[in-house]
Amino acid sequence: MAEVDPRFVDLLVAYEDKRFATHLGVDPLAAGRAAFQAATSGRLVSGASTLTMQTVRLLTERRERTFVRKLEEAARAIQLERRLDKDDILTIYLNNAPYGGNIEGVRAASLAYFGREPARLTLAQAALLVALPQSPETRRPDRFPEAARAARARVLDRLAERGVISARDAAEAGREAIPAERRSVPRLAPHLARQLVDAAPERRIHETTLERDWQAALERLAAERVDLIGPRVSAAILVADLRNGEIRASVGAAKFLDAGRAGYVDMVRAVRSPGSTLKPFIYGLAMEAGLIAPMTLLEDTPRTFAGYEPNNFDDTFHGLVTATEALRQSLNVPAIALLDALGATRLAVRLQEAGARVVLPGGAEPSLAIGLGGFGTRLIDLAELYTALARDGRPIGLHATGGAPPVRNRLLSERTAAAVSGILSGMLPPRNARPGAIAYKTGTSYGYRDGWAVGYDARHVIAVWVGRPDGTPIASLTGWTDAAPILFDAFARIGIERRPAAPDPVATAELPPPLRIFGQRMAGGAPVGRSVSIAFPPADASVALARADGERDPLVARVLGAPVDVWLLDGRPLAVPPNRRTAQLDVPPGEHTLTVVTADGASERVTFKVD
């Protein structure tokens, strides 16, 4: 009711049921008049159905107009009036009244015939909408314009006779053109709409967190881009607010009605290979484990890991490179070397704990191939994972219906997330894009089947997928050439809020010796066996350091096994002499990560909380 022009409601009541406000479901005066006219003329001259009776008819599937059926409708109308107030009855009528073809409800009719919301209608438009439900098929303005014009004129004339409108206004409204065709009803976010309706089919209104203008702009962007990439290509775009996890745009496919592109498939939630988009998390976990720092040198040379021999995308190798360069260039061998040291299962478990879907073929165990996209996940999962990089290591669940976001576990420490974000902020942008505007990473799945790009500024995360929904390869498709331009264009259309500049990383020569060259702590390409474990604080423990006098005791950390060469708190080296098994640490309240590294490169890490 609140979304409909009040004048239209007044005209409807005045024309259809002028005593609607006072009767109890049946209008005795109208019924008596109709009966008298029928008896004296031998035919039905006028009806006696009130709006309440018409509403009853709309709520039932029986459409016959017999005397017995009229009596049933009258009885049901009286029952309806006892249960609902007048506004509720009008709302049901306005939501269900037929307006020709498959159009039901005044809002759908107003959009289809006039291209506007029903909140503001001209007198001519309101009169036509009053006239259509009495005979919606024979008065359709797009098929029978003269019948529609005549029906509208009858409404205007009767309202003028009753003094509801002036004769002059009725004449002017009668000269207004009849709409010649049905307009396309807005079909924004059809995949998300279908998902919400399937989840709660009993609800008539589903409110979302989408920004209408952004959704429309990004649907156009996806449609424009796939035409340039090739036939049967689709694209998906997801935009979410980093503050509360609310989804602002969800483009499930480039063209929803294009069967050749399988536009009905929602690629925001389809499981696909993520390519290299997970490399930032491999580097982040390696930093937390004390294996590397941003300027640690790694070897990019031909290597074999238990029979697995990764190659770089361009089939070349670069020798010694910093971790920053290796991640920005998306080199495969350094990433797999780090994952080999961390353990593939460790990466898979951390991603799942953070809320991501990790789908392995046939229930297989995680292998090193997952570092290069050897498993399945969804675009919405990638977007959630990247919120951890943008939000100091703690991801936020994404949702499109408001309320509290789904709970997610911390993925990285604050310091590590900042270090990885600093690296991604220096990624080379696509042609004609401004460098440093966003932090982002691209990925390409095996066989050129999927192109990805995920990025974030200070306010939003955007994830993009490009490919064919049926999984067939596309020659020369890559995340950088095809998905990244869409990502940067999407940010340009919603507006970029720049992130604070990342601090410069510690130079390689200034790092502790075990962190200068990653390869030195490896023996024959295999990780050195663990020779150290943290005895205190225990993993996931809460430690109380406050004294009764208000002062705080230091945290005394202890390790078992080999003495420790490097102590790191939240990824930051501590001033502890080498070759120690204990250390007194000044730790503020909150959640922290303690990492220790021995001289031979063994490491251990625990996360704990100081109350």
Secondary structure, 3 states (H helix, E strand, C coil): CCCCCHHHHHHHHHHHCCCCCCCCCCCHHHHHHHHHHHHHHCCCCCCCCCHHHHHHHHHCCCCCCCHHHHHHHHHHHHHHHHHCCHHHHHHHHHHHCECCCCCECHHHHHHHHHCCCCCCCCHHHHHHHHHHHHCCCCCCCCCCHHHHHHHHHHHHHHHHHCCCCCHHHHHHHHCCCCCCCCCCCCCCCHHHHHHHHHHCCCCCCCCCCCCHHHHHHHHHHHHHHHHHHCCCCEEEEEEEECCCCEEEEEECCCCCCCHHHCCCCCCCCCCECCCCCCHHHHHHHHHHCCCCCCCCEEEECCCCECCECCCCCCCCCCEEEEHHHHHHCCCHHHHHHHHHHHCHHHHHHHHHHCCCCCECHHHCCCCHHHHHCCCEECHHHHHHHHHHHHCCCCCCCCECCCCCCCCCCCCCCHHHHHHHHHHHHCCCCCCCCCCCCCEEEEEECCCCCEEEEEEECCCEEEEEEEECCCCCCCCCCCHHHHHHHHHHHHHHHHCCCCCCCCCCCCCHHHCCHHHCEHHHHEECCEECCCCEEEEECCCCCEECCECCCCCECCEEEEEEECCECEEEECCEECCCCCCECEEEECCCCEEEEEEEECCCCCEEEEEEEEC
